[in-house]
Amino acid sequence: MKKKVDIIDFRNHVNMDWNRKKRPCVPLLSAVCEWGGFLVRKYYTRFILLTCIFNLLLYIQCTNPDVTGYGVFAPSRLQFIKGQDGCTPIDFDHRYTMWTFGDTITDDGMIANSLAFTEKINVHNVNQLQFNYYMEKSKIAQFIRNTPDENPARDRLWAFDGIRVGNTVYVYYAHVYIQDPSKPLSFIMKESSLAYWDVPAQWAFGQTIRFIRKKNMFTGNVPALGASVLLHDGYIYVVGHISEHNKSSLVVARVHKEHIMQKNSYDYLGGDSNWDKKFDSAIRLYGDVAGECSLDYDELMRSFCLVYCQLFTGNIVMCMAKTIEALPKAKKEIVYTPPQLRGTTMMYYSAKAILNENKQWYIVYMNPLDYQPYLIKVWIDR
C-alpha cells in the first residue's frame, strides 16, 4: 500500500533524515574574493560557515532565461538558525513584513515554529532582508506555545500562513502528534486551528508579542488549513493541504473576514464551482502537491495565481484563473525545474510566491538537503 504524503509527511521526512551533501557550484569569483575573509570572521561554527560559502558560490543554472536563481533565501537568517521550513510572509503594516516558520533548527535544538520581522519586502530588498526573530531569554522561541499538558517533543505546532485584520493578526497552525520519534512518518494530525495576537497601538518590533491559541477549531479528517491565505473582496480564502486515496491535494475554503474564528462560517469550494458548508463536498485540486503553496491575486493580469511544488518531480508550477472557482481546471504551467537531487530519497517541497511586482515573481521552495528555502525570480508576462 502506498504511503500518503502531505505537508506533515515532508517535514517529518526531512527532520528524520536531515543531512548535508555537497553539490557542484558555479564560481562567483568576485564575491568569493571579497566576502571569503568576512565570512571566516563572522561565522564561527563550521556548519554556518559552509552554508554561507555555499550560498555565495551557488548560482542556480537555469535553462529558462526568464528565471534567476539566488540560492539560499535571506542569508541573514543563517546567523540565527541552521535550518527551517515554512518561510511564509504576512503583510503586517506599512513598516514590516511578518514571517512564520515551521520546524526551526538552532544551536539549542529544534523548535516547532518561529516568528520573525523584516522591513517591508520589495524588489530592492528581497534577498537582503535582515531578519529579527522573536526571542525569549535571548533564544529563538515558539510564538505558538504548547500547553502544560502537551509534550513539545511530540506535540508539534507547525505555523502556516496568516493575515492581519484590523489590529489582530491570525496565524493558522497544525497540531501534529509524533507517535514514535524514531520512525519516519509516525504521527497523527490532532487539529487544524488558529492563533491570534491583538497588536497594541503604536507597536514596534522589540515590544511584547503574545499569540493566543484557539484549540481544536477543526479536528478529524480535515486538511492542514493555512497553506496559503488571501484576502479578496471581503473574503479570506484559505488553502488547505490533504492526502487521501494516494493523492496529495489542495482544498479551498473561504470565510468572511469578520468571522475568521467561527468554524461554522467556513465554506468549501465544491466540484460544481459552488460553495458548500460540508468539507466532504470540497473538490480536491491537482493531486500532485508537495507541501505548502501560495495563492495571490495579480492586479495586472486580473487573475488568481496559485504556485506550488509538484510531487516527485520538484517542478515549480503556476496555475492561473480569472476566478477562484475556475482554479480546479486551470492549466498547470511549469515555470521552473530545480536541479536534480542525487543520492537521496528526499524531495523538494513547499514552493510559494513571496513577492509579485511588475511581472517579477519571487518564489521560494524548500531544498531538503540543507533544510533551507531557496529563492528564484521568475518573469511572468501574459
Secondary structure, 3 states (H helix, E strand, C coil): CCCCCCHHHHHHHHHHCCCCCCCCCCCCHHHHHHHHHHHHHHCCCHHHHHHHHHHHHCCCCCCCCCEEEEEECCHHHHHCCCEECCCEEEECCCCEEEEEECCEEECCEEECCEEEEEECCCCCCCCCCCCEECEECCEECCCCCCCCCCCCCCEEEEEEEEEEECCEEEEEEEEEEECCCCCCCCEEEEEEEEEEEECCCCCCCCCCCCCEEEEEEECCCCCEEEEEEEEECCEEEEEEEEEECCEEEEEEEEEEHHHCCCHHHCEEEECCCCEECCHHHECCECCEEEEEEEEEEECCCCEEEEEEEECCCCCEEEEEECCHHHHHHCCEEEEECCCCCCCCCCCCEEEEEEEEECCEEEEEEEECCCCEEEEEEEECCC
